[in-house]
Amino acid sequence: LDCSEPTEVNAKLAAAEEALSLSVWTTSTTCRVLSLDTLLALLTGVLLEKQVVIVCPNLGVLSAVVLSLIPMIRPFQWQSLLLPVLPAKMIDFLDAPVPYIVGIQHK
């Protein structure tokens, strides 16, 4: 019998609880700041594995919107790159030929 097993289970439960709390906050923030049409267009882009760029000067709202997309597409899972906030010096990354969800503060 491995005595570290209860610790692993507790760690997994804590991580799941954290993820649920985060998804509740991010999803409620997204529903508050985006119209239904915009939200549906955003989810469509994510489900079609498009290159999704979200622009918002407010870092809290920006990261919440980007992070809310993962729980919103359940039972599907995002398999590509997810960057809640792309640093300005890495803006050339937007030319990458892969699907991504990226948040930037300014156009």
FENFEN-V649674 format. One record per pair of residues at least 4 apart in sequence whose C-alpha atoms are under 8 Angstrom apart, sorted by sequence separation. I is the first residue (numbers start at 1). GAP is how many residues later the second one is. D is the distance in whole Angstrom. If there is no record, write none. Layout:
I & GAP & D
I & GAP & D
This chain:
4 & 4 & 6
5 & 4 & 6
6 & 4 & 6
7 & 4 & 6
8 & 4 & 6
9 & 4 & 6
10 & 4 & 6
11 & 4 & 6
12 & 4 & 6
13 & 4 & 6
14 & 4 & 6
15 & 4 & 6
16 & 4 & 6
17 & 4 & 6
18 & 4 & 6
19 & 4 & 6
20 & 4 & 6
21 & 4 & 6
22 & 4 & 6
23 & 4 & 6
24 & 4 & 6
25 & 4 & 6
26 & 4 & 6
27 & 4 & 6
28 & 4 & 6
29 & 4 & 6
30 & 4 & 6
31 & 4 & 7
34 & 4 & 6
35 & 4 & 6
36 & 4 & 6
37 & 4 & 6
38 & 4 & 6
39 & 4 & 6
40 & 4 & 6
41 & 4 & 6
42 & 4 & 6
43 & 4 & 6
44 & 4 & 6
45 & 4 & 6
46 & 4 & 6
58 & 4 & 6
59 & 4 & 6
60 & 4 & 6
61 & 4 & 6
62 & 4 & 6
63 & 4 & 6
64 & 4 & 6
65 & 4 & 7
66 & 4 & 8
67 & 4 & 8
68 & 4 & 6
69 & 4 & 6
70 & 4 & 7
73 & 4 & 7
86 & 4 & 7
87 & 4 & 7
92 & 4 & 8
31 & 5 & 8
34 & 5 & 6
45 & 5 & 5
46 & 5 & 8
56 & 5 & 7
57 & 5 & 7
86 & 5 & 7
45 & 6 & 7
46 & 6 & 7
56 & 6 & 5
45 & 7 & 7
55 & 7 & 7
70 & 7 & 7
31 & 8 & 8
54 & 8 & 7
70 & 8 & 7
42 & 10 & 8
54 & 11 & 8
54 & 12 & 7
66 & 16 & 8
86 & 16 & 6
88 & 16 & 8
66 & 17 & 8
67 & 17 & 7
83 & 17 & 8
84 & 17 & 8
85 & 17 & 7
86 & 17 & 6
87 & 17 & 7
66 & 18 & 5
80 & 18 & 8
81 & 18 & 7
82 & 18 & 6
83 & 18 & 6
84 & 18 & 6
85 & 18 & 5
86 & 18 & 5
80 & 19 & 6
81 & 19 & 5
82 & 19 & 5
83 & 19 & 5
84 & 19 & 5
85 & 19 & 6
64 & 20 & 8
80 & 20 & 6
81 & 20 & 6
82 & 20 & 6
83 & 20 & 6
84 & 20 & 8
85 & 20 & 8
63 & 21 & 5
62 & 22 & 7
63 & 22 & 6
46 & 23 & 8
62 & 23 & 7
43 & 26 & 7
47 & 26 & 7
59 & 26 & 8
43 & 29 & 8
43 & 30 & 7
30 & 31 & 8
29 & 32 & 7
30 & 34 & 7
29 & 35 & 7
30 & 35 & 5
66 & 35 & 7
29 & 36 & 7
66 & 36 & 7
27 & 37 & 7
66 & 37 & 6
26 & 38 & 4
27 & 38 & 7
30 & 38 & 7
25 & 39 & 8
26 & 39 & 6
63 & 40 & 7
26 & 41 & 6
27 & 41 & 5
62 & 41 & 6
26 & 42 & 5
27 & 42 & 8
62 & 42 & 8
62 & 43 & 8
23 & 44 & 8
23 & 45 & 6
27 & 45 & 8
59 & 46 & 7
51 & 47 & 7
52 & 47 & 8
53 & 47 & 8
54 & 47 & 8
56 & 47 & 8
57 & 47 & 8
58 & 47 & 7
23 & 48 & 6
51 & 48 & 5
52 & 48 & 6
53 & 48 & 6
54 & 48 & 6
55 & 48 & 6
56 & 48 & 7
57 & 48 & 4
50 & 49 & 5
51 & 49 & 5
52 & 49 & 5
53 & 49 & 5
54 & 49 & 5
55 & 49 & 5
56 & 49 & 5
57 & 49 & 6
49 & 50 & 6
50 & 50 & 7
51 & 50 & 6
52 & 50 & 6
53 & 50 & 6
54 & 50 & 6
55 & 50 & 5
56 & 50 & 7
49 & 51 & 7
53 & 51 & 7
55 & 51 & 6
55 & 52 & 7
46 & 55 & 8
